[in-house]
Amino acid sequence: MQSTVAAGEARKGHPPGLYLLFATEMWERMSYYGMRGLLVLFLTDKVRGGFGWSTADALSLYGTYTGLVYLTPIVGGYIADRYIGQRKAVLLGGVLMIIGHLLLALPGTSIFYTGLGFLIVGNGFFKPNISTMVGGLYPAGDGRRDGAFTIFYMGINLGAVLGNFICGTLGERVGWHWGFGSAGVGMTLGVIIFLALQNRMLGQVGLAPAPRPAASVTASAEGQKSGFSREEWDRIIVIFIIALFVVAFWTGFEQAGGLMNLYTDQKVDRSMFGWVVPTTWFQNFNSVFIVALAPVFAMLWSSLAARGKDLSIPVKMSLGLIFLSVGFAFMLGASKESAADGKAAAWWVIMAYLFHTMGELCLSPVGLSMVSKVAPTRVVSAMMGVWFLANAAANKLSGVLGGYSEKMGEFSVFLTIVVGAGLAGVILLFLAPTLKRMMHGTDEVTPVPASPQQGGAAQAAT
């Protein structure tokens, strides 16, 4: 969906709606990552009122929950495209997630599972549609779009920092349910901000369902009718193919909230300046690196686009997989050191998060931007949901793979990710020219002067 709001802003930095979506997503991600950072710690806790589960059982539920969180966007995207529009879907999802977080703040196993259910359904409405609206702010061929999604990604990670500091600290130091409840407060702030400013800052973006084609159907050789042309099918197929590689990335990356979280809690020396750093704070290194590096990557993509030398989307994403592989090589060093000395130095984990972050910036915001550009307009939110299907599969696989650490040991799990992610990155790099051709030019950008774009990215970073 294209926006009239974007037309007048085509050469003047970024449209104001980006910053509203940035703020809304920031508070939603505060609630998500704050709760996620506590989940496996709460499930395995046997002393402070947690469930006292085994590592394998906790990681299995973690994988199921985070997997379903990325599965329901397929339905939420379809409903928004066909019936209610993206804005109503975002508001509905936000309210459902507020309820879910507040239920987690109450004691009881049944209430806990009910709260998870509300979070899963609510995220299905919220997640694909707010991402689609970011793309809807820009006209076709606008070279600022990749940079805009990178700036949007800063909002995600600012929210993660807030979540791990606020929810994580309250959960670990005061009580688990205080941490879960504070996540609901953050989600409430996001909904209030969106309600107050949507009409003024978003114009018509996301108000109506996607337009349905009237006479654009094409007849096949057998006389049957199809809603998509051959070119559109090629573009849809590209999204599915790249999504398979994204599964490999997120299977490794999502160990951050699972196995890496538990490993940091149990086998990393967290003492600094005479004080033991809370486990959840270590996940902030990813978020801090995102906030620090996102403007750099945004300016890099915009600068390359301005000079007509932009890397293709598959090449960027293959680099993301390779960076992830390098990051887990540091976790191999950590696991060797903890096996020998009992505890690993914190810098191993910090370096792993640095390279994981570089990989994330090459892959995730670029992938969101790709779907908004390559998917046929009338199914763009649904295809955004399909994109998140890769995250769903990867999150479940992440929990299953992490659970094997009890039998195989952390070193074997980390080595599996090093080899798997590195190999997937090389294969995607080899396939990149073919995939680019199948996009039929929808990924192309219009070169514009670099300074306004870079200035917009820099302003968003401050």
C-alpha positions in Angstrom: 0.0 0.0 0.0 1.3 3.4 -1.0 0.7 6.5 0.9 -0.1 10.1 -0.1 1.7 11.1 3.1 4.9 9.8 1.6 4.6 11.7 -1.7 5.3 15.1 -0.2 8.1 13.7 1.9 9.9 11.9 -0.9 13.0 14.1 -0.7 12.8 15.5 2.9 14.1 12.9 5.3 11.5 10.5 6.7 7.8 11.1 7.1 6.5 11.8 10.6 4.5 8.6 10.7 7.7 6.6 11.0 8.4 8.1 14.4 4.9 7.3 15.7 5.3 3.7 14.5 8.8 3.7 16.0 7.5 4.8 19.4 4.5 2.3 19.4 6.8 -0.6 18.4 9.3 0.4 21.1 6.8 0.0 23.9 5.3 -3.2 22.5 8.8 -4.7 22.2 9.6 -3.4 25.8 6.7 -5.7 26.9 7.7 -8.6 24.7 11.4 -8.7 25.4 10.9 -7.9 29.1 8.6 -10.9 29.5 10.8 -13.1 27.2 13.9 -12.4 29.2 12.2 -13.7 32.4 10.4 -16.6 30.9 13.0 -19.5 31.1 14.4 -18.1 34.3 10.9 -18.2 35.9 10.2 -21.6 34.5 13.4 -23.2 35.9 13.4 -21.3 39.2 12.9 -23.6 42.3 13.4 -21.1 45.1 11.5 -17.8 44.4 8.1 -19.1 43.3 8.9 -20.3 39.8 7.7 -23.5 38.3 11.0 -25.4 38.9 11.0 -27.1 35.5 14.0 -28.8 33.9 16.1 -27.0 31.2 14.6 -29.1 28.4 11.0 -28.6 29.5 11.5 -24.8 30.0 13.2 -24.4 26.6 10.5 -26.5 24.9 7.8 -24.2 26.2 9.9 -21.2 25.3 10.2 -22.5 21.8 6.5 -23.2 21.5 5.5 -19.8 22.8 7.9 -17.8 20.7 7.1 -20.0 17.7 3.3 -19.4 18.0 4.0 -15.6 18.5 5.4 -15.6 15.0 2.8 -18.1 13.6 -0.4 -16.1 14.3 0.7 -13.1 12.2 -0.3 -15.0 9.1 -3.9 -14.9 10.3 -3.7 -11.4 11.7 -2.2 -10.2 8.4 -4.9 -11.8 6.3 -7.7 -10.4 8.5 -6.2 -6.9 8.2 -5.7 -7.2 4.4 -9.2 -8.5 3.8 -11.5 -7.0 6.5 -10.4 -4.5 9.1 -7.2 -2.7 7.8 -3.9 -2.5 9.5 -4.6 0.2 12.1 -7.6 -1.5 13.7 -5.5 -4.7 13.8 -2.7 -3.0 15.6 -5.0 -1.6 18.2 -6.8 -4.9 18.7 -3.5 -6.7 19.1 -2.3 -4.2 21.6 -5.3 -4.5 23.8 -5.1 -8.3 23.8 -1.5 -8.2 24.8 -2.2 -5.8 27.6 -4.6 -8.4 29.0 -2.1 -11.2 28.5 0.7 -9.4 30.4 -1.5 -8.5 33.3 -2.7 -12.1 33.6 0.9 -13.2 33.9 1.2 -10.9 36.8 -1.3 -13.1 38.7 -0.3 -16.4 40.4 -1.5 -19.8 39.1 -0.6 -22.2 36.3 -3.9 -21.9 34.5 -3.8 -18.1 34.5 -0.2 -18.2 33.3 -1.2 -20.3 30.2 -4.2 -18.1 29.6 -2.0 -15.0 29.6 0.4 -16.7 27.1 -2.6 -17.3 24.9 -3.7 -13.7 24.9 -0.1 -12.6 24.1 0.1 -15.1 21.2 -3.2 -14.0 19.6 -2.6 -10.3 20.2 0.9 -10.4 18.6 -0.7 -12.0 15.6 -2.7 -8.9 14.9 0.0 -6.4 16.0 3.2 -7.6 14.5 2.7 -7.9 10.7 0.5 -4.9 10.4 2.7 -2.3 12.1 5.6 -3.5 10.0 3.5 -3.2 6.8 2.5 0.4 7.7 6.2 1.4 7.8 6.5 0.3 4.1 3.2 2.1 3.3 4.8 5.4 4.2 7.0 5.3 1.2 6.4 5.3 -2.6 7.6 2.5 -4.8 11.4 2.7 -5.6 12.1 5.0 -2.7 15.7 4.4 -1.6 15.0 5.5 2.0 12.8 2.4 2.7 15.7 0.1 3.8 17.0 2.9 6.0 13.5 3.5 7.4 13.2 -0.1 8.5 16.6 0.0 10.1 15.5 3.1 12.0 12.2 1.3 12.9 14.5 -1.5 14.1 16.1 0.9 16.5 12.7 1.3 18.2 12.4 -2.4 18.6 15.7 -2.6 20.3 15.3 0.5 22.5 12.2 -1.3 23.7 14.2 -4.4 24.4 16.7 -2.4 26.5 13.8 -0.9 28.5 12.2 -4.3 28.9 15.4 -6.1 30.1 16.2 -3.2 32.5 12.8 -2.6 33.9 11.0 -6.0 33.7 14.2 -8.0 34.1 15.3 -6.1 37.2 11.9 -6.2 38.8 11.5 -9.9 38.0 14.9 -11.0 39.2 15.3 -8.7 42.2 11.7 -8.1 43.4 9.4 -10.8 42.1 8.7 -12.6 38.9 5.1 -11.3 38.7 6.2 -7.7 39.2 8.3 -8.1 36.1 5.5 -9.6 34.1 3.1 -6.8 35.3 5.5 -4.1 34.3 5.5 -5.5 30.7 1.7 -4.8 30.7 2.3 -1.2 31.7 4.7 -0.7 28.8 2.2 -2.2 26.3 -0.5 0.2 27.6 1.8 3.2 26.9 2.3 2.0 23.4 -1.5 1.7 22.7 -2.2 5.2 24.3 0.5 6.8 22.1 -0.8 5.2 18.9 -4.4 6.2 19.7 -3.5 9.8 20.4 -1.4 10.5 17.3 -2.4 8.1 14.6 -4.8 10.5 12.7 -2.4 13.4 12.8 0.8 11.5 11.8 -0.3 8.6 9.6 -2.8 10.2 7.2 -4.6 7.4 5.3 -1.9 4.7 5.9 -3.4 1.5 7.2 -7.0 2.7 7.5 -8.7 0.6 4.9 -8.2 -3.1 3.9 -6.1 -3.7 0.9 -7.9 -3.1 -2.4 -9.2 -6.2 -4.2 -8.3 -6.6 -7.9 -11.3 -6.1 -10.3 -10.2 -7.2 -13.7 -6.5 -8.1 -13.2 -7.0 -11.9 -13.1 -5.2 -13.8 -15.8 -6.3 -17.0 -17.5 -4.1 -20.0 -17.4 -3.4 -22.3 -20.3 -6.2 -24.6 -19.1 -8.7 -21.8 -19.0 -8.6 -21.7 -15.2 -8.2 -18.3 -13.5 -5.5 -17.2 -11.1 -5.4 -14.1 -9.0 -1.7 -13.7 -9.6 0.4 -13.1 -12.7 3.5 -15.2 -13.4 5.7 -12.3 -12.3 3.8 -12.0 -9.0 4.2 -15.8 -8.4 7.9 -15.4 -8.9 8.0 -12.7 -6.3 6.0 -14.8 -3.8 8.3 -17.7 -4.4 11.3 -15.6 -3.7 9.8 -14.6 -0.3 9.3 -18.3 0.6 12.8 -19.3 -0.5 14.5 -16.6 1.4 12.3 -17.4 4.4 13.8 -20.9 4.5 17.3 -19.4 5.0 15.9 -17.0 7.6 14.8 -20.1 9.6 18.5 -21.0 9.9 19.4 -17.5 11.1 16.7 -17.3 13.8 17.2 -20.8 15.0 20.6 -19.7 16.1 19.8 -16.1 17.1 16.9 -17.0 19.3 19.2 -18.9 21.6 19.6 -15.5 23.2 16.5 -15.8 25.3 16.9 -19.6 25.8 20.1 -21.5 26.0 22.4 -18.4 26.0 20.2 -16.9 28.7 20.5 -20.0 30.9 24.2 -20.5 30.1 24.9 -16.9 31.1 23.0 -17.4 34.3 24.9 -20.6 35.3 28.3 -20.6 33.6 29.4 -17.0 33.0 31.3 -14.9 35.5 28.9 -12.0 35.9 30.8 -10.1 38.6 31.8 -6.6 37.7 33.2 -4.0 40.1 32.2 -6.1 43.1 28.6 -6.5 41.9 26.8 -9.4 40.1 25.1 -8.2 37.0 21.5 -9.5 36.5 21.3 -12.2 33.9 18.7 -10.4 31.9 20.9 -7.4 31.5 23.3 -9.4 29.2 20.6 -9.5 26.6 20.8 -5.7 26.5 24.1 -6.0 24.7 22.3 -7.0 21.5 19.9 -4.1 21.9 22.6 -1.5 22.8 24.7 -2.7 19.7 21.6 -2.4 17.6 21.0 1.2 18.7 24.6 2.1 18.2 25.0 0.4 14.8 21.6 0.9 13.2 22.3 4.5 12.1 25.6 3.3 10.6 23.8 0.5 8.6 21.0 2.9 7.7 23.5 5.4 6.3 25.4 2.6 4.6 22.4 1.3 2.7 21.2 4.8 1.8 24.6 5.8 0.7 25.0 2.8 -1.5 21.5 3.3 -2.9 22.3 6.9 -3.7 25.3 5.9 -5.7 23.5 3.1 -7.5 25.7 0.4 -5.8 23.2 -1.0 -3.4 23.9 -4.7 -2.4 21.1 -7.0 -3.4 18.7 -8.2 -0.7 19.9 -11.8 -0.8 23.5 -10.7 -0.5 22.8 -8.6 2.5 21.0 -11.5 4.1 23.7 -14.0 3.4 26.1 -11.7 5.2 23.7 -11.8 8.2 24.0 -15.6 8.3 27.8 -15.5 8.1 28.0 -12.9 10.9 25.8 -15.1 13.1 28.2 -18.1 12.5 31.2 -16.0 13.6 29.3 -14.9 16.7 28.7 -18.5 17.8 32.4 -19.2 17.3 32.9 -17.0 20.3 30.4 -19.1 22.3 32.6 -22.1 21.4 35.4 -20.3 23.2 33.2 -19.6 26.2 32.0 -23.2 26.5 35.6 -24.5 26.4 36.6 -22.0 29.1 33.7 -22.8 31.4 34.3 -26.5 31.0 37.9 -26.0 32.1 37.5 -23.3 34.8 33.9 -23.5 35.9 33.0 -20.1 34.6 33.6 -18.3 31.3 34.6 -14.7 31.0 31.8 -12.3 30.1 33.6 -10.9 27.1 33.0 -14.1 25.1 29.2 -13.6 25.4 29.5 -9.9 24.7 31.5 -10.5 21.5 28.9 -13.1 20.4 26.1 -10.5 20.8 28.1 -8.0 18.8 28.4 -10.3 15.7 24.8 -11.5 16.2 23.8 -7.9 16.1 25.7 -7.2 12.9 24.0 -10.2 11.3 20.6 -9.1 12.5 21.0 -5.7 10.9 22.0 -7.3 7.6 19.0 -9.6 7.7 16.0 -8.7 9.7 15.1 -5.0 8.8 16.2 -5.8 5.2 13.8 -8.7 5.2 10.9 -6.6 6.5 11.6 -4.0 3.8 11.9 -6.8 1.1 8.4 -8.1 1.9 6.9 -4.6 1.7 8.4 -4.1 -1.7 8.3 -7.5 -3.3 5.0 -8.9 -2.2 1.9 -8.2 -4.4 0.1 -5.2 -2.9 -3.2 -6.9 -2.2 -1.5 -9.6 0.0 1.3 -7.6 1.5 0.2 -8.0 5.2 -0.5 -11.7 4.7 2.9 -12.2 3.1 4.4 -10.3 6.1 2.7 -13.0 8.2 4.2 -15.7 6.0 7.6 -14.0 6.6 7.0 -14.3 10.3 6.2 -18.0 9.8 10.0 -18.5 9.3 10.4 -17.0 12.8 7.8 -19.3 14.1 9.5 -22.4 12.8 12.9 -21.1 13.9 11.8 -20.3 17.5 10.4 -23.8 18.0 13.6 -25.3 16.5 15.6 -23.0 18.7 14.0 -24.4 21.8 14.4 -28.0 20.7 18.0 -27.5 19.7 18.8 -25.7 23.0 17.2 -28.5 25.0 19.7 -31.0 23.6 22.4 -29.2 25.6 21.5 -31.3 28.6 22.6 -34.4 26.6 25.1 -33.0 24.1 26.6 -30.2 26.1 26.6 -26.5 25.1 29.8 -26.8 22.9 28.1 -29.3 20.5 25.0 -27.1 20.2 27.0 -24.0 19.5 29.2 -25.9 17.0 26.0 -27.1 15.1 24.9 -23.5 14.8 28.3 -22.3 13.6 28.4 -24.9 10.8 24.7 -24.6 9.9 24.5 -20.8 9.7 27.8 -20.5 7.9 26.8 -23.1 5.3 23.4 -21.5 4.8 25.0 -18.1 4.3 27.3 -19.4 1.6 24.5 -21.2 -0.3 22.3 -18.0 -0.2 25.2 -16.0 -1.6 25.4 -18.5 -4.5 21.7 -18.2 -5.2 21.6 -14.4 -4.9 21.7 -13.6 -8.6 18.8 -15.9 -9.4 16.7 -14.7 -6.6 17.3 -11.1 -7.6 16.1 -11.8 -11.2 12.9 -13.4 -9.8 12.1 -10.1 -8.0 11.5 -8.5 -11.4 12.9 -5.1 -10.3 10.6 -4.6 -7.4 13.7 -4.5 -5.1 15.2 -1.7 -7.2 15.6 1.7 -5.6 15.7 5.2 -7.2 19.0 6.9 -6.5 18.6 10.2 -4.8 21.1 12.5 -3.1 22.6 10.8 -0.1 22.7 13.7 2.4 18.9 14.1 3.1 18.6 10.3 3.7 21.6 10.2 5.9 20.4 13.2 7.7 17.1 11.5 8.4 18.8 8.4 9.8 21.0 10.5 11.9 18.1 12.5 13.3 16.3 9.3 14.2 19.3 8.1 16.1 19.5 11.0 18.4 
